[in-house]
Amino acid sequence: MSTLQAEHVYKVFGRRADEGVRALRDGADREELRADGTTAAVIDASFSVEPGQIFVVMGLSGSGKSTLLRMLNGLLEPTAGRVLFDGQDLTALGAGEMRRVRSTKISMVFQHFALFPHRDVLENAAYGLEVQGVSRAERERRAGEALELCGLGGWERSWPDELSGGMQQRVGLARALATDADLLLMDESFSALDPLIRRDMQDQLLELQRRLKKTIVFITHDLNEAMRLGDRIAVMRDGRIVQQGTAEDILTRPADDYVASFIQDVDRSRVLTADAVMDEPTADADACACPTVPADTPLADLCAVSARVPHPVAVTGADGAVIGSVPQGRLIAFIGDEPRPPMACVEVAA
Ligand SMILES: Nc1ncnc2c1ncn2[C@@H]1O[C@H](COP(=O)(O)OP(=O)(O)OP(=O)(O)O)[C@@H](O)[C@H]1O
């Protein structure tokens, strides 16, 4: 199984990097090191990403996201700590071996995908395979399949400048998928796209991931994107992962004031689902013929049901059995922190 693990990873830039790590382990902070001309870009990062998971690293500019990502694909060597993929310690590999792992097991999707203007879409999608030395027939077959997966079937012989920004980004995604790498590293991959196209790409990625079950690390500075995509999310601040967990963990139990201030603008009604806020089942909710909702119903949709039901809304599990209930008051309390509550909830509250 292609699990990715980071174990106490540090990246310190500067002439006395090892000393910097020792100082950090002894409790020094980033500012103390900076005074010394040393930059602690990533401090003691540990996490594990299981196959089929999207692990989102979220943080403001300068928090250390890109440095962390470059250590995951072997472009940067950690100052301390280990990165393991597929049971292999990437930090112990020689340069040649690392290049081979990078070209066969790891794919990158960047923010600005540099497509080759004088190659058609198929040749662009096949580029990673060309680097691997795969024969033309084989790489065209695999690139064609990847384009199909990304919704670009029929565009193989078009030129990059004939495609919209979103389509170009999908060629980038197809290039990453064509190599069949198990680990996909996505660095602000959708950040340059218009909001609607960005949302569309997020949907496509989720749909693709349901089928392909890659191990994905996705970097973003956008918390809403993180919440939408991430099975698990790591929030970085000043080089450290200050919290990691599911979107619900972060929204309902922020680790500190920093994370709490970050999540203020998140549309909770779309991210949180019924199972995150439900209580024990009640007799009312269990017994009557009122509508029920599945556990994964977003709170925004739950509001509409709650407005029509005179008691807590019953929540059902995968087998249809009632597993909990959501009283109106609890629903309002969870959405109440939002700056602009959705209309349905305003009606419920009135
Ligand atoms: N090669 C380097 N030499 C010295 N300092 C570096 C180097 N690369 C990054 N840094 C510093 O490490 C810190 C983390 O940078 P990094 O680029 O990883 O953050 P980021 O969260 O990806 O930011 P952005 O979203 O702006 O790319 C910053 O203070 C940056 O200046």
PDBQT file of the ligand as one rigid body, heavy atoms in Angstrom, charges set to zero:
ROOT
HETATM    1  N1  LIG A 401      15.822  28.400  -0.508  1.00  0.00    +0.000 N 
HETATM    2  C1  LIG A 401      15.474  29.111   0.570  1.00  0.00    +0.000 A 
HETATM    3  N2  LIG A 401      16.413  29.778   1.272  1.00  0.00    +0.000 NA
HETATM    4  C2  LIG A 401      16.081  30.499   2.379  1.00  0.00    +0.000 A 
HETATM    5  N3  LIG A 401      14.826  30.621   2.847  1.00  0.00    +0.000 NA
HETATM    6  C3  LIG A 401      13.841  29.978   2.170  1.00  0.00    +0.000 A 
HETATM    7  C4  LIG A 401      14.114  29.214   0.993  1.00  0.00    +0.000 A 
HETATM    8  N4  LIG A 401      12.932  28.689   0.539  1.00  0.00    +0.000 NA
HETATM    9  C5  LIG A 401      11.976  29.142   1.394  1.00  0.00    +0.000 A 
HETATM   10  N5  LIG A 401      12.520  29.901   2.360  1.00  0.00    +0.000 N 
HETATM   11  C6  LIG A 401      11.783  30.539   3.481  1.00  0.00    +0.000 C 
HETATM   12  O1  LIG A 401      11.071  29.530   4.165  1.00  0.00    +0.000 OA
HETATM   13  C7  LIG A 401       9.822  30.030   4.624  1.00  0.00    +0.000 C 
HETATM   14  C8  LIG A 401       8.697  29.154   4.076  1.00  0.00    +0.000 C 
HETATM   15  O2  LIG A 401       8.599  29.366   2.659  1.00  0.00    +0.000 OA
HETATM   16  P1  LIG A 401       7.629  28.528   1.714  1.00  0.00    +0.000 P 
HETATM   17  O3  LIG A 401       7.849  28.994   0.319  1.00  0.00    +0.000 OA
HETATM   18  O4  LIG A 401       7.791  27.077   1.987  1.00  0.00    +0.000 OA
HETATM   19  O5  LIG A 401       6.207  29.000   2.250  1.00  0.00    +0.000 OA
HETATM   20  P2  LIG A 401       4.781  28.841   1.530  1.00  0.00    +0.000 P 
HETATM   21  O6  LIG A 401       3.809  28.589   2.626  1.00  0.00    +0.000 OA
HETATM   22  O7  LIG A 401       4.842  27.828   0.446  1.00  0.00    +0.000 OA
HETATM   23  O8  LIG A 401       4.554  30.279   0.927  1.00  0.00    +0.000 OA
HETATM   24  P3  LIG A 401       3.917  30.677  -0.504  1.00  0.00    +0.000 P 
HETATM   25  O9  LIG A 401       2.469  30.295  -0.416  1.00  0.00    +0.000 OA
HETATM   26  O10 LIG A 401       4.139  32.148  -0.565  1.00  0.00    +0.000 OA
HETATM   27  O11 LIG A 401       4.665  29.896  -1.540  1.00  0.00    +0.000 OA
HETATM   28  C9  LIG A 401       9.737  31.481   4.154  1.00  0.00    +0.000 C 
HETATM   29  O12 LIG A 401      10.138  32.297   5.232  1.00  0.00    +0.000 OA
HETATM   30  C10 LIG A 401      10.738  31.544   3.022  1.00  0.00    +0.000 C 
HETATM   31  O13 LIG A 401      11.288  32.834   2.918  1.00  0.00    +0.000 OA
ENDROOT
TORSDOF 0
